[in-house]
Amino acid sequence: MERVCFLLKVRKERLEEYKVRHRDVWAEMRAALTETGWGNYSLFLRDDGLLVGYVETPDFEAALAGMAAKDINATWQASMGPFFEDLDGRRPDEGMFRLEEIFHLD
């Protein structure tokens, strides 16, 4: 099982709306994440916009590819893209900065 932590940066002026959007993630999006191997998926947001994501999955690249193939993901990514800084034309799921895991207490 891979444990993956990643970073993105939410625009400071969009923080509250970003939180609201995540209070009611679309059922179809939630189902797609589960179907493609996104387990124990969490997002954490600092007040300056730093977003920290965490997911456990058998294969992160396969989980990303599985979501990329879903129509609901394209719709979700398009709706969420304007919330983020520094994507340089990429979708949020393409702009994640993955952190290296250096310790895990089993």
C-alpha positions in Angstrom: 0.0 0.0 0.0 1.4 3.4 -1.0 0.9 6.3 1.4 0.9 9.5 -0.6 1.1 13.1 0.6 0.9 16.0 -1.8 0.7 19.8 -1.8 -1.3 22.3 -3.8 -1.9 26.0 -3.1 -5.5 27.4 -2.9 -5.9 31.1 -3.8 -6.3 32.9 -0.5 -9.4 34.8 -1.7 -11.1 31.5 -2.5 -10.4 29.6 0.7 -13.9 29.8 2.2 -15.6 28.8 -1.1 -13.1 25.9 -1.5 -14.1 24.7 2.0 -17.8 24.9 1.2 -17.3 23.0 -2.1 -15.8 20.1 -0.1 -18.6 19.9 2.5 -20.7 18.2 -0.2 -18.5 16.4 -2.7 -20.6 15.0 -5.4 -21.7 11.4 -4.8 -20.5 10.3 -8.3 -17.1 11.8 -7.6 -16.8 10.1 -4.2 -17.8 6.8 -5.9 -15.2 7.2 -8.6 -12.5 7.9 -6.1 -13.4 4.7 -4.2 -13.6 2.6 -7.4 -10.2 3.8 -8.6 -8.4 3.0 -5.3 -8.3 6.2 -3.4 -8.5 5.0 0.2 -8.3 7.0 3.5 -8.2 10.2 1.3 -8.0 13.4 3.3 -7.4 17.1 2.6 -6.0 19.6 5.1 -6.0 23.4 4.5 -3.9 26.0 6.2 -5.2 29.6 6.4 -2.6 30.8 3.9 -3.9 28.4 1.2 -1.5 25.5 1.6 -3.4 22.4 0.9 -2.1 19.1 2.1 -3.6 15.9 0.7 -3.1 12.4 1.9 -4.2 9.1 0.3 -3.5 5.4 0.7 -3.7 3.3 -2.5 -2.2 0.1 -3.9 -0.8 2.1 -6.9 -0.9 5.9 -7.0 -0.2 6.2 -10.7 -3.0 3.7 -11.4 -5.3 5.6 -9.1 -4.5 8.9 -11.0 -5.0 7.2 -14.4 -8.2 5.6 -13.3 -9.6 9.0 -12.3 -8.3 10.6 -15.4 -10.5 8.2 -17.4 -13.7 9.2 -15.6 -15.9 11.9 -17.1 -16.9 13.1 -13.6 -13.2 13.8 -12.8 -12.9 16.0 -15.8 -15.9 18.0 -14.7 -14.7 18.2 -11.1 -11.2 19.3 -12.1 -12.5 21.9 -14.5 -14.7 23.3 -11.7 -11.9 23.3 -9.1 -9.1 24.5 -11.3 -9.7 28.3 -10.7 -9.3 27.8 -7.0 -5.6 27.0 -7.3 -2.3 28.9 -7.8 0.6 27.9 -10.0 -1.0 25.2 -12.1 0.5 26.6 -15.3 -2.4 25.2 -17.5 -2.6 21.9 -15.7 -5.6 20.4 -13.9 -5.3 20.3 -10.1 -4.8 16.5 -10.2 -1.9 17.1 -12.6 -0.4 19.9 -10.5 0.0 18.1 -7.2 3.5 18.3 -5.7 4.1 14.8 -4.2 6.2 14.7 -1.0 8.7 11.9 -0.3 7.7 9.7 2.6 10.7 9.4 4.9 9.2 7.8 8.0 6.1 5.8 8.9 5.4 4.2 12.3 3.8 0.9 11.8 
